[in-house]
Amino acid sequence: MKIRVVFLDYDQTYLNRLSSALSEREDCSAEIYSFSNPERAFETLREIGNCIFVVSDRFEVDADAVPKGVCLALITEKRAIREIGDLPAIYRYQKADAIFQEILAVYSGTFSSDVVEMEAHTGKVANAGVYTFLPCGGGSGASTAAAAFALRMASIGMVPLYLNLERFGTSEMYFPSESKTHIGDLLYAIRSKRGNLPLRLKSALSRSEEGVYFIESCRAATEAMEITAEDVNTLLEKLRDMGKFDCIVIDTDFLLEGPSLEIMRQATSIVLVTNGEPSSHMKLERIYGAMEIISTRDEVEFPSTLLLYNGFSSKTGSTEANVDIAVLGGIPRYEGASPKRIARRISQMTFFDTLI
């Protein structure tokens, strides 16, 4: 998609640096104009039509004087505020990518898809594989394994997207971000059918230094609890349609109903994560039995399902689970490290490559 952004700011050095950073984006998705003179800025607004006008809050701009088809936002030195008056506010002292994300979020809520030129697919297949990691009991490390798999895919040249849809989970544990757009915001856009959803999706994407794309998880557990199977279906459809990703990695609760079941149905592969303890084996066997019943009763065809032993210790656990599931691999127990560091350590294991 190609959007036009007109900046009006008193600091010419800041404008030059920001304009340069945004113009050099890999996706070339922004056409940037920058001014320190209000009259010249307004002349350009009248010439180019539909665009977003980002103005320093030090200028006094009459919103009624802004031409029709122009979305107005303020850029400010005040941190952690979303609005000034009735206008959206963007914090000026953050990375250019974070500023661009906020611009896209504002823009997507203003213009429908018929006034935004959509970009061509990047060459990725629109039916990117979905890889779902599910825990067989609390503390099994499914979230860490999912993050590690996404990191592994990035390390071998793939373009992965990581989604944490757990009720009490958070993507920030593995992929910190400055984005103000969360999965809950996207779900609202899906349900309300307002604004430009493809552009909203693009504005929500963050990218880790290793090359993993991700979207911030829901702000609160209640948002995640309200996710429906229909929401999941629409979200995955729109993400695939972007044609940007080789694979979508989903970390979610194991509920065998509603959105959890829909994710399993759409998955290319399901990875059940356990630690091999006797209690975990008992839960795994009950889970496997429930999957067989649902498959027969509801005619649900589950995809390829694999077993991953995480935090495994031969002293207290075993790989002798009474289920007919192939084993993907085993991860030793790591002590005294953060989940982020553990995920990056696990990502070096090559057995993940067999999933693709």
N, C-alpha and C positions, 0 to 999 in steps of 0.2 A: 504494500500500500504506500502511496506517496502523499504526504501531507505538507502543507505550507505553514511555516511558523515565522511570525514576525515578532522580533524582540525590540522593546524600547527600554533603554536603561541609560543611566547617567555615566556609567563606568565603561569607557570604550575598550580598555584593556580586557576587562571581564567579558565583554561582548565578543571580542575577537577570539578569545580562548574557547568560549563556549560554542560559538558558531563553528569554529574549526573542528572541535571534537565531535559535534553532531553531524557535520557534513562528511566526516570521514568514517561514519558508521558503516559496517560491512554490508548491511542490507540496503544502504543508500535510500532510506525511506523518508528522509526529510529534506525539504527545500527551505533553506534558511535565509532570512532577511534580518539584518540588525541595524538599529538606528539609535542615536542619542538625541536626534532632533524630532520632536513630535509631529511637526508639519510634514516632514518627509515620510515619516511612518504612515500617517493617514493618507498621503497620496498613494503610497504602495498598497494600502488596504483597499482603496477604491479601485485600483487597477487589477488586482489578482483575484478578488472575490473570496470564495470560501477558504477560510484559514483560521488559525488560532493566533490571537494577539496577546503576547505575554509582556506585561508592563511592570516596571518597577513601581512598588507602592509609594515611592517618593514623588512620582508624578501624579498630578491631579487630572484624571481622565474622565470626561463625561461619558458614561456608558451609553447614553442616548445618541451620542454623536458617532458611535462606532457603526460602520456600514452593516447593512443586513447581510447575513451569511458569515459574519465574523464572530468567533467565540472569544470572549475576553477572560483573561486570567491574570492574577497578580503574582509577581515574584518578590519575595520578601526575605529580610534577614531574621525574621521571627521564626524560631524553630517550633516544630510540633503543633502548628495550627493548620487547619484545613480550609478555612474561609476567612476573608476580611470583608465585612459587610455581607453582601449576597454573592460575592465573587470567590471562585476557588483560588486558593493560595498555594504557591510552590516555594519551597525553601531553596534559597540561592546557593548556599554553601554545601553542596553535595556533589557526588560524581555526575558527570554529564549523562551517563546512562540512566541514573535514577531520575534526573530532571526530565529526560525524554519519556520515561515510563509515566511520570505524572502528567506530562503534556498529552500523551496518548489516552490516558484515563479520562481526562477532561474532554478531549476531542471526541472520544467514543460515545460519551453521554449526550453529545450535542448533535452530531451528524449521523444520519442513517447510511446504510451501505451504498445507496444509489448516488451519493455525492462524494464518495471516497474511492479513489482509484486503487483497486486491489492489485497487489503484486503477484507475479507468476510464481508457481511452485518452484522451490529451490532444486528440484530434481529428486527429492526424497519421495518414497512411495506413500500414497495417501492412506494406505492400510497398515501403518506401522504396527509392529507386534506389541501386545500388551503382556507384561510379565508381572504377576501378582504374588506378593510375599505375604504369607498368612502364619500367625503364631499358633502353635499347638500348646497353649498354656501361657500364663503370665511370665514375663521375663525371659522369653526364649530368644530374644534378640532379632526378631523378624525385621524391625525397623532398621537396625544396623546392617543387616544382610542386604536389604533392599537398597539402602544408600550405597553400600559397597559395590553392588552389582552395577548401579548407575555410574559410579566412578570408574569401574572397570571398563564399561562400554566406551566411556569418553577416552580412556587411556589407549584404546586400540583403534581410535579413529571414528567411532560411531557418534551419533548425535542423540543422546538420551534425554528424556523428560522424566523427572521424579515428582510424584504426587503423594503426599501424605494425607489420607482421608480418614485416619483414625479419630475417634471421638476425643481422646485425650492426648493425641500425638502432636508433634510440632516439627515442621521441616527445619526450623532454625537450629535444632540440635546438631544438624549435619551441614546445613547450607544457610548461613546467616545472610540476611538481605536488608536493604534499606527500603524495599518496596512498601507502598501503602495499600496495595491491592492484594486481597486475599481470595481464596477459593470461595468464601462466603459471598464476596462481592460478585463473582462470576455467576454463582447460582442465582443471585437476585436478578442479574441481567438476563439470565436464561428464562426465569419464570415471568418476569415483567415484560419481556420481549420489547424492551425499550433500548434505543441507541443502536450502536453498531457492535454486535457481539464479536465478530472476528477481530476488530480493532481493540475491543476490550480485552480479549484473550492476549493479544500481542502486548498490551500495556502491562499485563500481569506477569509476564515472563521475566524471570531473573536468570542469571548465568553465573555459576561458580567459576573460580579461577581455573578449575580443572576441566571445564567445558560441559558441566552438567546443567541443563536447563531445569528450572523448578518454579513452582508457584507456591507462594506462602500458604500454609495450612490455615484452616478456619481460626478466627480469633478466639472463639469460645466453643466448648463442647456442645452447647445447645445448637449452634449452627451446623455442626457435623451430624448431630442427631436428626436434623430436619432433612438431610439429603435423601432423595428418593431414587428408586431404580430408573425412573424417567430422567431425572437430573443426570445420573451417571451416563445414560445412553446418549443424551444430547451433548454432554461435555466431551465424551470420547469421540463422538462423531465430528464435532467442530475442531478438536485438537488434531485429529487425523487429516481433516480437510486442509489444514494449514500446510501440509506437505513438508514440514520442517524437520520431523524427527524420524530416526531409525527405529526407536523403541520407546515405549511408555512404561515406566516402572511404577507400580502402585503398591503402596503400603497401607493396609486397611485392617479393620477388625474382622475376626472370623465369626460371622453370625449365621451363615447359611440361609439368609433371608434378605429381602429388600435389596438395598444397594450392594451389599456384600455379595449376594448371590448373582446379581447382574454383572458385577465385575468379574466373577469367576466364569460366568458363561461367555463373556467376551474375551477372556484371556487367551493368549497363545500358549502360555504355560503357567501352571500354578506351582509355587514352591512352598511346601509346608516346612516350617522351621521348628525344630525341637532340640532339646539338650541331651536326650538319651537317658534321662533319669527314669526310674521305674514309674513314677507318677505321670511323667510326660508320655510314656509308652501307653499307659492306660487311657489317657485323654486322646492320644493319636488313634488308637483302635476304635474308640467311640466316634471320633470325627469321621474316620474312614467308613465306618458302618453307616453313619448318617448320610454321607455322600452317596453311597450305593443305594440307599432307600430313596433319596430324592431323585437320583438319576432314573430309577425304575418307575417310581410313582408319578413324577411330574415330567417325565421324558426330557430331562435335562442332560445334555451331552457335555460332560466336563472335558476340558482339554487335557493335554499331557500333564501329569502331576508327578512332581519329584520331591524327594525328602532331603532336607539339608540339616545336618547336625551342627549346631552352633554352641560354643562354649563347652565343648565336649571334653569329658575326662574319663579315661578308661578305668579309673579307680571307683567311680560312683555310677557310671553309665554304661550302656551297651548299645550296639547297633542291631539288636535282635528283635526289632518291633514285629509284631504279628500282623503285618499288612503287606499287600502286594503292590508296593510302591518302590520304584527304582531310586537309588541314592545318588544325589547330585554330588555331594562331597561333605567334608568335615572341616570345621573351624575350631582351632584350639581355644582354650580359655585365656583371655587377656585380663590382667589385673592392673589397677592403678592408673588407667588412662581414660580420657574422656571419650564419649561415644563418637565424636568427630574423628579423633585420632585412631580409634579402633577401626572405624569404617574404612579409613584410608589404608590402614595396614591390611585389612582383609581384601581390599580391592586388588591386591597384588597376586591373589590366588587365581590360577589359570582355569580351574574347573568351571568358573562362570561362563567361559567362552563357549562351552558346549550347549548352552541354552539358546544361542542364536543360530 
